[in-house]
Amino acid sequence: MDLSIIIVNWNSKEYLRKCLASIMTGMHRIEYEIIVIDNASFDGCEEMLRRHFPQIRFIQSNENLGFARANNAAFKVSKGRNILFLNPDTEIEDAAIETLSRSLDALPDAGIVGASLLNSDRSVQTSCIRAFPTILNQLLESDALRHAFPKAGMWGTGPLFTEDRTPAEVDAVSGASLMIKRSVFEAVGMFSTDYFMYSEDIDLCLKVREAGWKTYYVPSSVIIHHGGTSSSQSSVSVFSSVMLLESRWRFFRKTRSPWYCWSYRLALCGASIVRIGLVVLMWLVYGLRGRGHPIRNTVKRWLARLRWTLGGEGWVKRY
């Protein structure tokens, strides 16, 4: 079989249905299978698949395995010589998946390829390609700075802003749409289960590079990514914010010296204090009304980040 498409679902049933319909519209020239694994959300996706897509293989996990473990579990029952890990909140444009598959086969040194991801409003999703994390690019990570300086080397997003439509080598591509050769995925030990969410795609791209393969961004393959619908809800925004820091910390612990890791934590501590001070100043100047005010939510997230840098938020160790 040419390709296995693996999708991890968590409370994304409606997005998943649109995603699957778009896949089937554009797939004509390759033999493929689709495997959906539900990460204990029990959101009705099994019934939806049985009714509308009975040919799709479904796996129900009774616990939330996280992104890496769920994808690894689905991979073990897959058959494709290439594997596409795809988020459920995506929609495929035209033959984007076939384009990725052809590129992966045609580039002799390619281990991984990734698509051009667009937001729902069709603006470029700059996170679809990225540089490997450093203290500097993590401290300065923000949508405002990315938009102000899109070609800055620290982001690794230069290929997004050129007219060249040929595949370009990059450090890493987003796990929202990541295609890898089966042989390469097996050789590097699949996704690292050191992460519950975030950083597993970057970790995989680094392992692939260290094994002698390259990662390519394929601009002619276009996929709409509606954004982190499973992790952007207000009730879990603090959870997501802290898990991102924890995942980067774990990445640095695996790939950098202890001195570098603690420098990262110290730098984030200082940055969190500065950010909280600025937000509180805005609060005092402009006032605050309502429990759901954006400033209040921002303060909560940055306080959680600060607590994490000081050794608080110990719950993350459970993941």
Backbone hydrogen bonds in HBPLUS format (Angstrom, degrees):
<---DONOR---> <-ACCEPTOR-->    atom                        ^
c    i                          cat <-CA-CA->   ^        H-A-AA   ^      H-
h    n   atom  resd res      DA  || num        DHA   H-A  angle D-A-AA Bond
n    s   type  num  typ     dist DA aas  dist angle  dist       angle   num
A0081-ARG N   A0001-MET O   3.03 MM  80  6.41 147.6  2.14 152.0 156.3     1
A0002-ASP N   A0031-GLU O   3.07 MM  29  5.25 121.0  2.43 126.0 141.4     2
A0082-ASN N   A0002-ASP O   3.19 MM  80  6.25 137.3  2.39 133.1 144.9     3
A0003-LEU N   A0031-GLU O   3.15 MM  28  6.52 149.2  2.25 152.2 159.1     4
A0033-GLU N   A0003-LEU O   3.01 MM  30  6.55 139.4  2.18 147.8 160.2     5
A0004-SER N   A0082-ASN O   2.98 MM  78  6.43 152.5  2.06 152.1 160.3     6
A0084-LEU N   A0004-SER O   2.82 MM  80  6.20 165.7  1.84 159.7 163.6     7
A0005-ILE N   A0033-GLU O   2.85 MM  28  6.15 164.2  1.87 153.4 158.6     8
A0035-ILE N   A0005-ILE O   2.80 MM  30  6.17 165.0  1.83 166.6 169.5     9
A0006-ILE N   A0084-LEU O   2.80 MM  78  6.09 166.1  1.82 163.6 168.2    10
A0086-LEU N   A0006-ILE O   2.99 MM  80  6.13 170.8  2.00 163.0 165.0    11
A0007-ILE N   A0035-ILE O   2.95 MM  28  6.33 161.8  1.98 162.5 167.2    12
A0037-ILE N   A0007-ILE O   2.97 MM  30  6.39 161.3  2.00 160.7 166.3    13
A0009-ASN N   A0037-ILE O   2.83 MM  28  6.05 165.8  1.85 149.4 154.4    14
A0039-ASN N   A0009-ASN O   2.87 MM  30  6.05 171.2  1.87 173.6 171.7    15
A0016-LEU N   A0012-SER O   2.79 MM   4  5.91 161.3  1.83 161.0 167.6    16
A0017-ARG N   A0013-LYS O   3.01 MM   4  6.28 153.6  2.08 150.2 155.6    17
A0018-LYS N   A0014-GLU O   3.39 MM   4  6.68 162.3  2.43 145.8 148.9    18
A0019-CYS N   A0015-TYR O   2.87 MM   4  6.09 157.2  1.92 154.5 162.1    19
A0020-LEU N   A0016-LEU O   2.92 MM   4  6.13 166.6  1.94 158.7 160.0    20
A0021-ALA N   A0017-ARG O   3.13 MM   4  6.32 159.6  2.17 145.6 151.2    21
A0022-SER N   A0018-LYS O   3.02 MM   4  6.21 156.0  2.08 146.8 152.9    22
A0023-ILE N   A0019-CYS O   3.02 MM   4  6.31 148.0  2.12 148.0 157.2    23
A0024-MET N   A0020-LEU O   3.16 MM   4  6.40 167.2  2.18 153.1 154.7    24
A0025-THR N   A0021-ALA O   3.15 MM   4  6.32 139.4  2.32 140.6 151.2    25
A0026-GLY N   A0023-ILE O   3.20 MM   3  5.64 131.9  2.45 104.9 115.8    26
A0057-ARG N   A0034-ILE O   3.14 MM  23  6.39 151.0  2.23 172.1 164.0    27
A0036-VAL N   A0057-ARG O   2.90 MM  21  6.29 165.9  1.92 168.4 171.0    28
A0059-ILE N   A0036-VAL O   2.83 MM  23  6.21 151.2  1.91 157.4 163.4    29
A0038-ASP N   A0059-ILE O   2.90 MM  21  6.37 158.2  1.95 169.2 174.4    30
A0061-SER N   A0038-ASP O   3.03 MM  23  5.86 158.9  2.07 155.5 162.0    31
A0048-MET N   A0044-GLY O   3.08 MM   4  6.35 158.6  2.13 149.9 156.5    32
A0049-LEU N   A0045-CYS O   2.84 MM   4  6.00 158.9  1.89 150.7 155.4    33
A0050-ARG N   A0046-GLU O   2.95 MM   4  6.15 159.7  2.00 147.2 153.2    34
A0051-ARG N   A0047-GLU O   3.03 MM   4  6.19 148.0  2.14 143.4 151.3    35
A0052-HIS N   A0048-MET O   2.91 MM   4  6.02 167.9  1.92 153.5 156.9    36
A0053-PHE N   A0049-LEU O   2.74 MM   4  4.68 142.1  1.88 123.7 135.8    37
A0056-ILE N   A0053-PHE O   3.13 MM   3  5.82 169.9  2.14 123.9 127.1    38
A0070-ALA N   A0066-GLY O   3.22 MM   4  6.06 154.5  2.28 141.4 148.9    39
A0067-PHE N   A0196-PHE O   3.01 MM 129  6.21 143.9  2.15 167.8 164.9    40
A0071-ASN N   A0067-PHE O   3.07 MM   4  6.18 164.3  2.09 149.9 154.3    41
A0072-ASN N   A0068-ALA O   2.93 MM   4  6.14 161.1  1.96 152.8 158.7    42
A0073-ALA N   A0069-ARG O   2.94 MM   4  6.08 152.9  2.02 143.0 150.1    43
A0074-ALA N   A0070-ALA O   3.06 MM   4  6.35 160.2  2.10 150.8 155.3    44
A0075-PHE N   A0071-ASN O   2.86 MM   4  6.03 153.6  1.93 148.3 156.5    45
A0076-LYS N   A0072-ASN O   3.19 MM   4  6.41 146.0  2.31 144.2 150.8    46
A0077-VAL N   A0074-ALA O   3.15 MM   3  5.66 156.0  2.21 112.4 119.2    47
A0078-SER N   A0075-PHE O   2.98 MM   3  5.01 162.1  2.02 109.0 114.6    48
A0182-ARG N   A0081-ARG O   2.80 MM 101  5.13 166.1  1.82 142.3 141.0    49
A0083-ILE N   A0180-ILE O   2.83 MM  97  5.37 164.8  1.85 158.6 163.8    50
A0180-ILE N   A0083-ILE O   2.85 MM  97  5.37 155.4  1.91 152.3 159.1    51
A0085-PHE N   A0178-LEU O   2.82 MM  93  5.23 172.5  1.82 153.9 152.2    52
A0178-LEU N   A0085-PHE O   2.99 MM  93  5.23 162.5  2.02 149.2 154.2    53
A0087-ASN N   A0176-ALA O   2.87 MM  89  4.79 152.5  1.95 140.1 134.8    54
A0226-HIS N   A0089-ASP O   2.90 MM 137  5.60 156.8  1.95 170.8 178.0    55
A0091-GLU N   A0224-ILE O   2.84 MM 133  5.03 146.6  1.95 139.5 147.7    56
A0224-ILE N   A0091-GLU O   2.88 MM 133  5.03 159.3  1.92 161.1 157.1    57
A0093-GLU N   A0222-VAL O   3.28 MM 129  5.80 151.9  2.37 156.5 157.7    58
A0096-ALA N   A0093-GLU O   3.09 MM   3  5.77 142.5  2.23 136.7 147.4    59
A0099-THR N   A0095-ALA O   2.92 MM   4  6.16 151.2  2.00 154.0 163.2    60
A0100-LEU N   A0096-ALA O   3.03 MM   4  6.33 154.7  2.10 144.8 150.8    61
A0101-SER N   A0097-ILE O   2.95 MM   4  6.23 161.3  1.99 150.7 155.7    62
A0102-ARG N   A0098-GLU O   2.91 MM   4  6.12 160.6  1.95 149.3 154.0    63
A0103-SER N   A0099-THR O   3.01 MM   4  6.17 158.2  2.05 147.1 153.2    64
A0104-LEU N   A0100-LEU O   2.92 MM   4  6.15 160.6  1.96 154.1 159.1    65
A0105-ASP N   A0101-SER O   3.08 MM   4  6.28 153.3  2.15 145.4 152.3    66
A0106-ALA N   A0102-ARG O   2.85 MM   4  5.96 145.8  1.97 144.9 155.0    67
A0107-LEU N   A0103-SER O   3.01 MM   4  6.01 151.2  2.10 154.0 157.4    68
A0110-ALA N   A0107-LEU O   3.11 MM   3  5.34 168.1  2.12 116.3 119.3    69
A0214-LYS N   A0109-ASP O   2.90 MM 105  5.97 147.2  2.01 155.7 163.6    70
A0111-GLY N   A0214-LYS O   2.83 MM 103  5.49 176.7  1.83 154.3 153.4    71
A0181-LYS N   A0111-GLY O   3.20 MM  70  5.85 153.3  2.28 152.2 158.0    72
A0112-ILE N   A0214-LYS O   3.30 MM 102  6.62 162.3  2.34 150.0 151.0    73
A0216-TYR N   A0112-ILE O   2.96 MM 104  6.30 157.4  2.01 141.3 147.3    74
A0113-VAL N   A0179-MET O   2.89 MM  66  5.34 154.6  1.95 150.5 157.7    75
A0179-MET N   A0113-VAL O   2.97 MM  66  5.34 174.8  1.98 170.8 169.1    76
A0114-GLY N   A0216-TYR O   2.89 MM 102  6.39 140.5  2.05 154.7 166.5    77
A0218-VAL N   A0114-GLY O   2.84 MM 104  5.96 167.9  1.86 176.8 177.1    78
A0116-SER N   A0221-SER O   2.76 MM 105  5.88 169.7  1.77 176.1 174.4    79
A0223-ILE N   A0116-SER O   2.97 MM 107  6.21 164.6  2.00 159.2 160.9    80
A0125-GLN N   A0117-LEU O   2.97 MM   8  5.48 162.1  2.00 149.9 145.1    81
A0118-LEU N   A0223-ILE O   2.94 MM 105  6.27 152.5  2.02 148.3 154.5    82
A0225-HIS N   A0118-LEU O   2.74 MM 107  5.79 171.8  1.75 164.5 166.5    83
A0119-ASN N   A0123-SER O   2.78 MM   4  5.36 163.6  1.81 159.2 163.9    84
A0122-ARG N   A0119-ASN O   2.83 MM   3  5.02 158.7  1.87 116.9 120.0    85
A0128-CYS N   A0125-GLN O   2.99 MM   3  5.93 160.4  2.03 131.7 133.3    86
A0174-SER N   A0128-CYS O   2.98 MM  46  4.83 146.7  2.09 132.1 130.4    87
A0130-ARG N   A0172-ALA O   3.03 MM  42  5.43 154.1  2.10 145.0 145.8    88
A0172-ALA N   A0130-ARG O   3.17 MM  42  5.43 136.7  2.37 161.1 164.7    89
A0131-ALA N   A0155-TRP O   2.86 MM  24  5.38 125.3  2.17 124.0 124.8    90
A0138-GLN N   A0134-THR O   3.09 MM   4  6.11 143.5  2.23 143.7 153.1    91
A0139-LEU N   A0135-ILE O   2.94 MM   4  6.09 152.3  2.02 149.8 157.0    92
A0140-LEU N   A0136-LEU O   3.08 MM   4  6.26 155.4  2.15 153.3 159.6    93
A0146-ARG N   A0142-SER O   3.03 MM   4  6.22 158.9  2.08 149.9 156.5    94
A0147-HIS N   A0143-ASP O   2.95 MM   4  6.11 156.2  2.00 149.4 154.9    95
A0148-ALA N   A0144-ALA O   2.94 MM   4  6.12 147.9  2.05 142.2 151.8    96
A0149-PHE N   A0145-LEU O   2.87 MM   4  5.92 157.1  1.92 149.8 154.6    97
A0152-ALA N   A0149-PHE O   3.23 MM   3  5.60 169.1  2.24 116.7 119.1    98
A0155-TRP N   A0152-ALA O   3.14 MM   3  6.00 158.1  2.19 124.0 128.6    99
A0156-GLY N   A0153-GLY O   3.17 MM   3  5.30 129.2  2.44 100.4 113.4   100
A0160-LEU N   A0157-THR O   2.97 MM   3  5.70 155.7  2.03 125.3 132.5   101
A0161-PHE N   A0158-GLY O   2.98 MM   3  5.71 165.1  2.00 127.3 131.7   102
A0168-ALA N   A0217-TYR O   2.94 MM  49  5.23 155.5  2.00 147.1 152.8   103
A0217-TYR N   A0168-ALA O   2.76 MM  49  5.23 165.3  1.78 154.0 156.1   104
A0170-VAL N   A0215-THR O   2.97 MM  45  5.79 162.0  2.00 146.8 150.9   105
A0177-SER N   A0174-SER O   3.30 MM   3  6.09 165.2  2.32 117.9 120.6   106
A0184-VAL N   A0181-LYS O   3.08 MM   3  5.25 121.7  2.44 100.2 114.5   107
A0185-PHE N   A0181-LYS O   2.96 MM   4  6.25 164.6  1.98 160.2 164.5   108
A0186-GLU N   A0182-ARG O   2.97 MM   4  6.21 160.7  2.01 155.1 159.7   109
A0187-ALA N   A0183-SER O   3.01 MM   4  6.07 151.7  2.09 135.3 143.7   110
A0188-VAL N   A0184-VAL O   3.06 MM   4  6.29 148.1  2.17 153.6 159.3   111
A0190-MET N   A0185-PHE O   2.85 MM   5  5.03 155.3  1.91 170.3 163.0   112
A0189-GLY N   A0186-GLU O   3.21 MM   3  5.26 159.8  2.25 103.8 109.6   113
A0203-ASP N   A0199-SER O   2.86 MM   4  5.99 164.1  1.88 154.1 159.0   114
A0204-LEU N   A0200-GLU O   2.99 MM   4  6.07 153.0  2.06 136.0 143.1   115
A0205-CYS N   A0201-ASP O   2.99 MM   4  6.26 161.3  2.03 147.7 152.2   116
A0206-LEU N   A0202-ILE O   2.98 MM   4  6.23 153.0  2.05 149.6 156.9   117
A0207-LYS N   A0203-ASP O   2.98 MM   4  6.25 159.1  2.03 149.8 155.3   118
A0208-VAL N   A0204-LEU O   2.93 MM   4  6.17 155.7  1.99 151.3 158.2   119
A0209-ARG N   A0205-CYS O   3.01 MM   4  6.23 154.8  2.08 141.9 148.4   120
A0210-GLU N   A0206-LEU O   2.92 MM   4  6.17 165.2  1.94 154.0 157.8   121
A0211-ALA N   A0207-LYS O   2.99 MM   4  6.16 130.1  2.25 137.0 149.9   122
A0211-ALA N   A0208-VAL O   3.17 MM   3  5.04 131.9  2.42  91.5 104.7   123
A0213-TRP N   A0208-VAL O   3.05 MM   5  5.50 161.0  2.09 155.1 149.4   124
A0212-GLY N   A0209-ARG O   2.91 MM   3  5.23 161.6  1.94 112.1 117.3   125
A0221-SER N   A0218-VAL O   3.17 MM   3  5.78 165.9  2.19 119.2 123.5   126
A0229-THR N   A0227-GLY O   2.58 MM   2  5.64 126.0  1.87 121.3 104.6   127
A0231-SER N   A0228-GLY O   3.08 MM   3  5.40 141.8  2.23 106.3 116.9   128
A0232-SER N   A0228-GLY O   2.93 MM   4  5.68 120.6  2.29 158.6 170.9   129
A0236-VAL N   A0233-GLN O   3.02 MM   3  5.71 155.3  2.08 120.0 126.8   130
A0237-SER N   A0234-SER O   3.39 MM   3  5.08 169.7  2.41  99.4 102.4   131
A0240-SER N   A0236-VAL O   2.91 MM   4  6.16 163.8  1.93 155.7 159.1   132
A0241-SER N   A0237-SER O   2.94 MM   4  6.08 158.8  1.99 144.4 150.6   133
A0242-VAL N   A0238-VAL O   2.98 MM   4  6.16 165.9  2.00 156.8 159.0   134
A0243-MET N   A0239-PHE O   2.90 MM   4  6.04 159.8  1.94 151.0 157.6   135
A0244-LEU N   A0240-SER O   2.97 MM   4  6.13 145.6  2.09 145.8 153.6   136
A0245-LEU N   A0241-SER O   3.43 MM   4  6.76 157.7  2.49 141.0 145.4   137
A0246-GLU N   A0242-VAL O   2.95 MM   4  6.23 164.0  1.97 154.4 159.2   138
A0247-SER N   A0243-MET O   2.88 MM   4  5.97 154.5  1.94 143.4 150.1   139
A0248-ARG N   A0244-LEU O   3.08 MM   4  6.31 157.3  2.13 148.0 153.4   140
A0249-TRP N   A0245-LEU O   2.93 MM   4  6.14 158.4  1.97 150.2 156.8   141
A0250-ARG N   A0246-GLU O   2.91 MM   4  6.19 155.4  1.97 147.5 153.8   142
A0251-PHE N   A0247-SER O   2.95 MM   4  6.19 148.8  2.05 140.6 149.6   143
A0252-PHE N   A0248-ARG O   2.87 MM   4  6.18 161.6  1.91 155.0 158.8   144
A0253-ARG N   A0249-TRP O   2.92 MM   4  6.15 152.7  1.99 145.9 154.0   145
A0254-LYS N   A0250-ARG O   3.12 MM   4  6.33 142.0  2.27 140.3 149.0   146
A0254-LYS N   A0251-PHE O   3.16 MM   3  5.24 126.9  2.46  96.1 109.3   147
A0255-THR N   A0251-PHE O   3.04 MM   4  6.22 142.2  2.19 145.0 155.8   148
A0256-ARG N   A0252-PHE O   2.70 MM   4  5.07 146.5  1.81 149.9 149.8   149
A0260-TYR N   A0257-SER O   3.08 MM   3  5.24 117.8  2.49  99.6 113.9   150
A0261-CYS N   A0257-SER O   3.11 MM   4  6.47 159.0  2.15 153.1 158.9   151
A0262-TRP N   A0258-PRO O   3.04 MM   4  6.30 165.2  2.06 156.2 158.6   152
A0263-SER N   A0259-TRP O   2.98 MM   4  6.11 145.4  2.10 143.0 153.1   153
A0264-TYR N   A0260-TYR O   2.98 MM   4  6.22 150.6  2.06 147.8 155.0   154
A0265-ARG N   A0261-CYS O   3.13 MM   4  6.50 156.1  2.19 145.3 151.2   155
A0266-LEU N   A0262-TRP O   2.94 MM   4  6.10 161.7  1.98 145.9 150.8   156
A0267-ALA N   A0263-SER O   2.87 MM   4  5.98 160.3  1.90 147.7 153.4   157
A0268-LEU N   A0264-TYR O   2.99 MM   4  6.18 156.7  2.05 147.1 153.2   158
A0269-CYS N   A0265-ARG O   3.00 MM   4  6.23 144.1  2.13 141.5 151.5   159
A0270-GLY N   A0266-LEU O   3.13 MM   4  6.48 161.9  2.16 152.9 155.3   160
A0271-ALA N   A0267-ALA O   2.97 MM   4  6.20 161.6  2.00 148.3 154.0   161
A0272-SER N   A0268-LEU O   2.85 MM   4  5.92 152.7  1.92 144.1 151.1   162
A0273-ILE N   A0269-CYS O   3.10 MM   4  6.38 157.1  2.15 149.6 155.0   163
A0274-VAL N   A0270-GLY O   3.07 MM   4  6.33 163.2  2.10 151.8 156.1   164
A0275-ARG N   A0271-ALA O   2.89 MM   4  6.08 163.6  1.92 149.1 154.0   165
A0276-ILE N   A0272-SER O   2.91 MM   4  6.04 163.2  1.93 150.2 154.7   166
A0277-GLY N   A0273-ILE O   3.01 MM   4  6.16 158.3  2.06 145.5 151.6   167
A0278-LEU N   A0274-VAL O   2.98 MM   4  6.28 156.1  2.04 151.3 157.3   168
A0279-VAL N   A0275-ARG O   2.95 MM   4  6.17 160.3  1.99 151.6 157.1   169
A0280-VAL N   A0276-ILE O   2.87 MM   4  6.04 163.2  1.90 152.7 157.4   170
A0281-LEU N   A0277-GLY O   3.01 MM   4  6.16 151.8  2.09 142.0 149.8   171
A0282-MET N   A0278-LEU O   3.05 MM   4  6.37 155.4  2.12 144.9 150.9   172
A0283-TRP N   A0279-VAL O   2.88 MM   4  6.16 151.9  1.96 146.1 154.9   173
A0284-LEU N   A0280-VAL O   2.91 MM   4  6.24 154.8  1.98 150.6 155.8   174
A0285-VAL N   A0281-LEU O   2.94 MM   4  6.17 155.9  2.00 149.7 156.6   175
A0286-TYR N   A0282-MET O   2.83 MM   4  5.82 172.4  1.84 155.5 158.1   176
A0287-GLY N   A0283-TRP O   2.77 MM   4  5.16 132.8  1.99 134.1 144.1   177
A0293-HIS N   A0290-GLY O   3.33 MM   3  5.47 161.1  2.37 111.9 111.5   178
A0296-ARG N   A0293-HIS O   3.00 MM   3  5.35 118.7  2.39 108.1 122.6   179
A0297-ASN N   A0293-HIS O   3.17 MM   4  6.58 158.4  2.22 154.5 160.8   180
A0298-THR N   A0294-PRO O   2.89 MM   4  6.11 151.8  1.97 148.0 156.2   181
A0299-VAL N   A0295-ILE O   2.94 MM   4  6.19 159.7  1.98 152.8 157.3   182
A0300-LYS N   A0296-ARG O   3.06 MM   4  6.35 158.2  2.11 148.3 154.1   183
A0301-ARG N   A0297-ASN O   3.08 MM   4  6.36 157.5  2.13 147.0 152.2   184
A0302-TRP N   A0298-THR O   3.01 MM   4  6.28 164.9  2.03 154.5 158.2   185
A0303-LEU N   A0299-VAL O   2.85 MM   4  5.97 151.6  1.93 151.5 159.5   186
A0304-ALA N   A0300-LYS O   3.05 MM   4  6.21 153.5  2.12 142.4 149.5   187
A0305-ARG N   A0301-ARG O   2.97 MM   4  6.29 149.5  2.07 142.2 151.0   188
A0306-LEU N   A0302-TRP O   2.90 MM   4  6.10 157.3  1.95 142.8 148.8   189
A0307-ARG N   A0303-LEU O   2.89 MM   4  6.15 161.6  1.93 149.6 154.4   190
A0308-TRP N   A0304-ALA O   2.96 MM   4  6.20 152.8  2.04 144.0 151.5   191
A0309-THR N   A0305-ARG O   3.04 MM   4  6.41 156.0  2.10 151.1 156.5   192
A0310-LEU N   A0306-LEU O   3.22 MM   4  6.50 137.9  2.41 143.8 154.8   193
A0310-LEU N   A0307-ARG O   3.14 MM   3  5.17 131.7  2.39  96.3 109.4   194
A0312-GLY N   A0307-ARG O   2.66 MM   5  4.76 146.4  1.77 157.5 145.6   195
A0311-GLY N   A0308-TRP O   3.04 MM   3  5.16 163.4  2.07 110.2 113.4   196
A0316-VAL N   A0313-GLU O   3.25 MM   3  6.37 176.3  2.25 130.7 131.0   197
A0317-LYS N   A0314-GLY O   3.13 MM   3  5.93 162.6  2.16 122.8 126.8   198
A0318-ARG N   A0315-TRP O   3.04 MM   3  5.77 164.1  2.07 119.4 124.3   199
A0319-TYR N   A0316-VAL O   3.09 MM   3  5.69 165.6  2.11 117.4 121.9   200
